[in-house]
Amino acid sequence: MDTPETLAYKIAISLIPGIGSVTARNLIAYVGSVEGVFQEKEKNLMKIPGIGEVNAKRVVRQNVLERAKLEVEFILKNRIKTFFYLDEEYPSRLKGCSDAPIILYFKGNANLNERRIISVVGTRNATNYGKEICEELIRNFSEKSYPILVVSGLAYGIDVYAHKACLKYNIPTVGVFAHGLDTIYPQLHAPIAGKMLEKGGLISDFTSETKIDRANFLRRNRIIAGLADATIVVESAEKGGALVTADIANSYNRDVFAFPGRSTDVYSRGCNKIIKLNEAVLIENQADIEKAMNWDIKVSTTRVYQTSLFVELTREEQKLVDLLKGGDRFVDEITIETQLPMSKVSELLLGLEFKGIIVSLPGKMYRLK
């Protein structure tokens, strides 16, 4: 467990103006520690690839440590959990995303590394059609024997209806905030947020006292997409935050699903659009998701593997093969367990498929032949 001083440094690096999570990780990797970044000289920081003079000045001229210490007090007082990107407890799916937050603030009891996690997003102007979809989708998942976690943004419309359905059918659900955990927005949803804490939770990468700002809601969408195996768009106009989340999920190589609607329905146009552009898979019910994600298949743990003869593997290819000998893996799991970039893992998996050593399954899962 971090000392208050160590935690303050972890928070402080996320508060330096102009230094995002990607740059912060780069700084820590080269310097060797969070504390070291604050103690390093400007001329040495400038030598780090990708930093340059501007960012080096931002680091040495910052004045954020005192603010970070105040945040530590808030965290301790309110029993908030923190997940730094180097922590073992940091959500594994999100850790594989290049722009994942360097630190997260979480309150609740949900397992953020649950075996199955979906994000449910949609318009703030939910119709009866969208509300019925949320109700039926969550109810059907509640009837399955496996555990699942549902993530959304606690906003008006589809988000809150998804959270409500989870509470009704006893499924853990997590709300992602675009502000600190000292605020519930919209305030009308405070009672729902309170109930979510028992089995689910509330999460954010913003500190307390963060102002409500439109840009922050777009920024938080990367967490909604990154926490989950798949993003499900229930209803959306032709433009909107739900489509932004779907686009981010696609960039993370995650599955995206969408419920279709009539061409004349304003809040189905977005769903119909991403289906038509092959940016989402058309679904009609929970069973479609389950089949696409390979959640309806029980895999035998006693398979016998046949050694591939006369096939030369690189060291990295062999690393993937050895990992898959332990059982089927999702591409995100492979990325995390091998500590290789997602782009490299995808390249290696494709090569192994061409060599006839592995086979891809629905839901971006892979298996040895």
C-alpha positions as CSV (number, residue, x, y, z in Angstrom):
1,M,0.0,0.0,0.0
2,D,1.3,3.5,-0.9
3,T,2.3,5.9,1.7
4,P,0.5,9.3,1.5
5,E,3.7,10.8,0.2
6,T,4.1,8.3,-2.6
7,L,0.5,8.6,-3.5
8,A,0.8,12.3,-3.7
9,Y,3.6,12.0,-6.3
10,K,1.4,9.6,-8.4
11,I,-1.4,12.1,-8.3
12,A,0.8,15.1,-8.9
13,I,2.2,13.8,-12.2
14,S,-1.3,13.5,-13.6
15,L,-1.9,17.2,-12.6
16,I,0.9,18.8,-14.6
17,P,-0.6,21.0,-17.2
18,G,0.1,19.7,-20.8
19,I,1.5,16.4,-19.6
20,G,-1.0,13.7,-20.6
21,S,-0.9,10.0,-19.6
22,V,1.2,8.9,-22.5
23,T,3.9,11.5,-21.8
24,A,3.8,10.8,-18.1
25,R,4.4,7.1,-18.7
26,N,7.3,7.9,-20.9
27,L,8.8,10.1,-18.3
28,I,8.5,7.5,-15.6
29,A,9.9,4.8,-17.8
30,Y,13.1,6.8,-18.6
31,V,13.6,8.3,-15.1
32,G,12.8,5.2,-13.2
33,S,10.3,6.4,-10.7
34,V,7.5,9.0,-10.2
35,E,9.4,10.8,-7.5
36,G,12.4,10.9,-9.8
37,V,10.5,12.8,-12.5
38,F,10.0,15.7,-10.1
39,Q,13.6,15.7,-9.0
40,E,15.2,15.4,-12.4
41,K,16.9,18.5,-14.0
42,E,15.4,20.2,-17.0
43,K,18.4,19.5,-19.2
44,N,18.1,15.7,-18.5
45,L,14.4,15.7,-19.1
46,M,14.9,17.3,-22.5
47,K,17.1,14.3,-23.6
48,I,14.2,11.9,-23.1
49,P,12.7,10.9,-26.5
50,G,9.4,12.6,-27.1
51,I,9.7,15.1,-24.3
52,G,11.5,18.1,-25.7
53,E,12.1,21.6,-24.3
54,V,8.4,22.5,-23.8
55,N,7.4,19.4,-21.8
56,A,10.7,19.6,-19.8
57,K,9.8,23.1,-18.7
58,R,6.3,22.1,-17.8
59,V,7.7,19.4,-15.5
60,V,10.3,21.5,-13.7
61,R,8.1,24.6,-13.4
62,Q,5.0,22.8,-12.2
63,N,3.5,23.5,-8.8
64,V,1.1,20.7,-8.2
65,L,2.4,18.7,-5.3
66,E,0.5,20.7,-2.7
67,R,-2.7,20.2,-4.6
68,A,-2.0,16.5,-4.8
69,K,-1.5,16.3,-1.0
70,L,-4.9,17.8,-0.5
71,E,-6.3,15.1,-2.8
72,V,-4.7,12.4,-0.7
73,E,-6.5,13.8,2.3
74,F,-9.8,13.6,0.4
75,I,-9.0,10.0,-0.7
76,L,-8.2,8.8,2.8
77,K,-11.2,10.6,4.3
78,N,-13.7,9.1,1.8
79,R,-12.1,5.6,1.6
80,I,-11.4,5.9,-2.1
81,K,-9.2,3.3,-3.8
82,T,-6.6,4.4,-6.3
83,F,-5.1,2.4,-9.1
84,F,-1.8,3.6,-10.6
85,Y,-1.0,2.2,-14.0
86,L,1.9,0.2,-12.6
87,D,-0.2,-1.4,-9.9
88,E,-1.2,-5.0,-10.2
89,E,-4.8,-4.1,-9.3
90,Y,-5.1,-1.6,-12.2
91,P,-7.9,-2.8,-14.6
92,S,-6.1,-5.2,-16.9
93,R,-8.2,-4.4,-20.0
94,L,-7.7,-0.7,-19.6
95,K,-3.9,-1.2,-19.0
96,G,-3.6,-2.4,-22.6
97,C,-4.9,0.9,-24.0
98,S,-2.2,3.3,-25.2
99,D,-4.0,6.4,-23.7
100,A,-5.3,4.8,-20.5
101,P,-5.3,7.1,-17.5
102,I,-2.2,7.0,-15.4
103,I,-4.3,6.9,-12.2
104,L,-7.9,6.0,-11.4
105,Y,-10.1,6.8,-8.4
106,F,-12.6,4.2,-7.5
107,K,-15.3,3.7,-4.8
108,G,-17.3,0.5,-4.6
109,N,-16.9,-3.2,-4.5
110,A,-16.9,-4.3,-8.2
111,N,-14.3,-6.6,-9.7
112,L,-12.8,-4.4,-12.4
113,N,-11.1,-7.4,-13.9
114,E,-14.3,-9.5,-14.0
115,R,-14.1,-12.3,-16.6
116,R,-16.9,-10.7,-18.7
117,I,-17.4,-6.9,-18.9
118,I,-19.6,-5.0,-21.3
119,S,-20.2,-1.3,-21.7
120,V,-23.7,-0.1,-22.5
121,V,-24.1,3.3,-24.1
122,G,-26.6,5.4,-26.0
123,T,-28.5,8.6,-26.4
124,R,-29.6,10.8,-23.5
125,N,-33.0,11.0,-25.1
126,A,-33.9,7.3,-24.7
127,T,-37.2,6.2,-26.3
128,N,-39.4,3.5,-25.0
129,Y,-37.7,1.2,-27.5
130,G,-34.3,1.9,-26.0
131,K,-35.6,1.5,-22.5
132,E,-37.1,-1.9,-23.3
133,I,-33.9,-3.1,-24.9
134,C,-31.9,-2.2,-21.8
135,E,-34.4,-4.0,-19.6
136,E,-34.5,-7.1,-21.7
137,L,-30.7,-7.2,-22.3
138,I,-29.8,-7.0,-18.6
139,R,-32.6,-9.4,-17.5
140,N,-31.3,-12.0,-19.9
141,F,-27.8,-11.6,-18.7
142,S,-29.0,-12.0,-15.1
143,E,-30.4,-15.4,-16.0
144,K,-26.9,-16.8,-17.0
145,S,-24.8,-18.7,-14.6
146,Y,-21.6,-16.7,-15.3
147,P,-20.7,-13.4,-13.6
148,I,-20.7,-10.2,-15.6
149,L,-20.1,-6.5,-15.0
150,V,-21.9,-3.7,-16.8
151,V,-20.2,-0.3,-17.3
152,S,-21.8,3.0,-18.4
153,G,-21.7,6.7,-17.7
154,L,-24.6,7.4,-15.3
155,A,-25.9,10.1,-17.7
156,Y,-29.5,10.7,-18.6
157,G,-31.1,8.3,-21.0
158,I,-29.7,4.9,-21.9
159,D,-26.8,5.1,-19.4
160,V,-29.0,5.4,-16.3
161,Y,-31.6,2.9,-17.6
162,A,-28.8,0.3,-18.0
163,H,-27.6,1.0,-14.4
164,K,-31.2,0.8,-13.1
165,A,-31.8,-2.5,-14.9
166,C,-28.6,-3.9,-13.3
167,L,-29.8,-2.9,-9.8
168,K,-33.1,-4.4,-10.5
169,Y,-31.7,-7.7,-11.7
170,N,-28.7,-7.8,-9.3
171,I,-25.9,-7.4,-11.7
172,P,-22.8,-5.4,-10.6
173,T,-22.6,-2.1,-12.5
174,V,-20.0,0.7,-12.6
175,G,-20.5,4.3,-13.5
176,V,-17.7,6.3,-15.1
177,F,-17.5,9.9,-14.1
178,A,-16.3,12.9,-16.1
179,H,-15.5,14.7,-12.8
180,G,-14.2,13.9,-9.4
181,L,-15.9,11.5,-6.9
182,D,-16.9,14.4,-4.7
183,T,-19.8,15.2,-7.2
184,I,-22.7,13.3,-8.6
185,Y,-23.8,14.6,-12.0
186,P,-26.6,14.8,-12.8
187,Q,-27.6,15.2,-9.1
188,L,-30.9,13.5,-9.8
189,H,-29.0,10.2,-10.2
190,A,-27.4,10.4,-6.7
191,P,-29.7,7.8,-5.1
192,I,-28.9,5.4,-8.0
193,A,-25.2,6.0,-7.6
194,G,-25.4,5.3,-3.9
195,K,-27.1,1.9,-4.6
196,M,-24.4,1.0,-7.1
197,L,-21.7,1.2,-4.5
198,E,-22.8,-2.0,-2.8
199,K,-21.9,-4.5,-5.6
200,G,-20.7,-2.1,-8.3
201,G,-19.0,1.2,-8.0
202,L,-18.1,4.6,-9.3
203,I,-14.8,5.4,-11.1
204,S,-13.0,8.4,-12.5
205,D,-9.6,9.7,-13.5
206,F,-10.5,13.2,-12.4
207,T,-9.6,14.6,-9.0
208,S,-12.1,16.2,-6.6
209,E,-13.3,19.8,-7.3
210,T,-13.0,19.2,-11.1
211,K,-15.4,21.5,-12.9
212,I,-18.2,20.0,-15.0
213,D,-16.9,20.5,-18.5
214,R,-18.2,19.1,-21.8
215,A,-14.7,18.1,-23.0
216,N,-14.3,15.9,-19.9
217,F,-17.3,13.8,-20.9
218,L,-15.7,12.9,-24.2
219,R,-12.4,12.2,-22.4
220,R,-14.1,9.8,-20.0
221,N,-15.5,7.7,-22.9
222,R,-12.1,6.1,-23.3
223,I,-12.5,4.5,-19.9
224,I,-16.0,3.3,-20.7
225,A,-14.6,1.6,-23.8
226,G,-11.4,0.5,-22.3
227,L,-12.8,-1.3,-19.3
228,A,-14.9,-3.6,-21.3
229,D,-14.6,-6.6,-23.7
230,A,-17.3,-5.1,-25.9
231,T,-19.3,-1.8,-26.2
232,I,-23.0,-2.1,-27.0
233,V,-24.8,0.9,-28.5
234,V,-28.5,0.7,-27.7
235,E,-29.7,4.0,-29.3
236,S,-27.9,6.9,-30.9
237,A,-28.6,9.9,-33.1
238,E,-26.4,10.3,-36.2
239,K,-23.9,12.1,-33.9
240,G,-23.3,11.7,-30.2
241,G,-21.1,10.6,-27.4
242,A,-22.2,6.9,-27.8
243,L,-20.7,6.8,-31.3
244,V,-17.5,8.4,-29.9
245,T,-17.3,5.6,-27.4
246,A,-17.9,3.0,-30.1
247,D,-15.2,4.6,-32.3
248,I,-12.7,4.5,-29.3
249,A,-13.6,0.8,-28.7
250,N,-12.9,0.0,-32.3
251,S,-9.5,1.7,-32.0
252,Y,-8.8,-0.5,-29.0
253,N,-9.6,-3.6,-31.1
254,R,-12.6,-4.3,-29.0
255,D,-15.9,-5.7,-30.2
256,V,-18.7,-3.2,-30.9
257,F,-22.4,-4.1,-31.2
258,A,-25.5,-2.1,-32.0
259,F,-29.2,-2.6,-32.0
260,P,-30.8,-1.6,-35.3
261,G,-33.9,0.6,-35.6
262,R,-36.3,1.9,-38.2
263,S,-34.7,4.3,-40.8
264,T,-37.2,7.0,-39.8
265,D,-36.3,6.9,-36.1
266,V,-33.9,9.7,-35.2
267,Y,-32.3,7.8,-32.3
268,S,-31.6,4.7,-34.4
269,R,-29.8,6.5,-37.2
270,G,-26.5,6.3,-35.4
271,C,-26.8,2.6,-34.7
272,N,-27.9,2.0,-38.3
273,K,-25.0,4.0,-39.6
274,I,-22.2,2.2,-37.8
275,I,-23.8,-1.2,-38.7
276,K,-23.9,-0.1,-42.3
277,L,-20.2,1.0,-42.2
278,N,-19.2,-2.3,-40.5
279,E,-18.1,-0.4,-37.4
280,A,-20.5,-2.5,-35.3
281,V,-22.1,-5.9,-35.5
282,L,-25.9,-5.9,-35.7
283,I,-27.5,-7.6,-32.7
284,E,-31.1,-8.3,-31.7
285,N,-30.7,-9.7,-28.2
286,Q,-28.3,-10.9,-25.5
287,A,-27.8,-14.3,-27.2
288,D,-26.3,-12.6,-30.2
289,I,-23.7,-11.0,-28.0
290,E,-23.0,-14.2,-26.1
291,K,-22.4,-16.1,-29.4
292,A,-20.2,-13.4,-30.9
293,M,-18.1,-13.2,-27.8
294,N,-17.9,-17.0,-27.5
295,W,-19.4,-16.9,-24.0
296,D,-21.9,-19.7,-24.8
297,I,-19.1,-22.3,-25.4
298,K,-17.8,-24.4,-22.6
299,V,-14.2,-25.2,-23.4
300,S,-12.7,-28.5,-22.3
301,T,-9.6,-28.1,-20.1
302,T,-8.3,-31.5,-21.2
303,R,-7.4,-30.9,-24.8
304,V,-4.4,-32.7,-26.2
305,Y,-2.1,-30.6,-28.3
306,Q,-0.2,-32.0,-31.3
307,T,3.3,-30.7,-31.9
308,S,3.6,-28.8,-35.2
309,L,6.4,-30.3,-37.2
310,F,8.8,-28.5,-39.5
311,V,7.5,-25.0,-38.5
312,E,10.1,-22.6,-37.3
313,L,8.8,-20.0,-34.8
314,T,10.4,-16.7,-33.7
315,R,11.0,-16.2,-30.0
316,E,7.9,-14.0,-29.8
317,E,5.7,-16.4,-31.7
318,Q,6.8,-19.2,-29.4
319,K,5.9,-17.0,-26.5
320,L,2.4,-16.8,-27.7
321,V,2.1,-20.5,-28.5
322,D,3.3,-21.4,-25.0
323,L,0.7,-19.0,-23.5
324,L,-2.1,-20.6,-25.5
325,K,-1.0,-24.1,-24.4
326,G,-2.6,-23.0,-21.1
327,G,-6.0,-22.5,-22.7
328,D,-7.8,-20.1,-25.0
329,R,-7.1,-16.4,-24.6
330,F,-8.7,-13.1,-25.6
331,V,-6.4,-10.8,-27.6
332,D,-6.4,-8.3,-24.6
333,E,-5.3,-11.1,-22.3
334,I,-2.5,-12.1,-24.6
335,T,-1.3,-8.5,-24.9
336,I,-1.2,-8.0,-21.1
337,E,0.4,-11.4,-20.3
338,T,3.1,-11.1,-23.0
339,Q,3.7,-7.4,-22.3
340,L,3.8,-6.8,-26.1
341,P,2.1,-3.9,-27.9
342,M,-1.4,-4.6,-29.3
343,S,-0.2,-4.0,-32.8
344,K,2.7,-6.5,-32.4
345,V,0.4,-9.1,-30.9
346,S,-2.1,-8.8,-33.8
347,E,0.7,-9.2,-36.3
348,L,2.1,-12.3,-34.5
349,L,-1.4,-13.9,-34.2
350,L,-2.1,-13.4,-37.9
351,G,1.3,-15.0,-38.8
352,L,0.5,-18.0,-36.5
353,E,-2.9,-18.3,-38.2
354,F,-1.2,-18.4,-41.6
355,K,1.1,-21.1,-40.4
356,G,-1.9,-23.2,-39.3
357,I,-0.8,-23.2,-35.6
358,I,-3.7,-21.3,-34.1
359,V,-7.3,-20.5,-35.0
360,S,-9.3,-17.4,-34.2
361,L,-12.7,-17.7,-32.5
362,P,-15.6,-15.3,-32.2
363,G,-15.0,-12.4,-29.7
364,K,-11.3,-12.0,-30.6
365,M,-10.3,-15.2,-28.8
366,Y,-7.5,-17.5,-30.0
367,R,-6.9,-21.2,-29.6
368,L,-4.2,-23.7,-30.6
369,K,-5.2,-26.1,-33.3
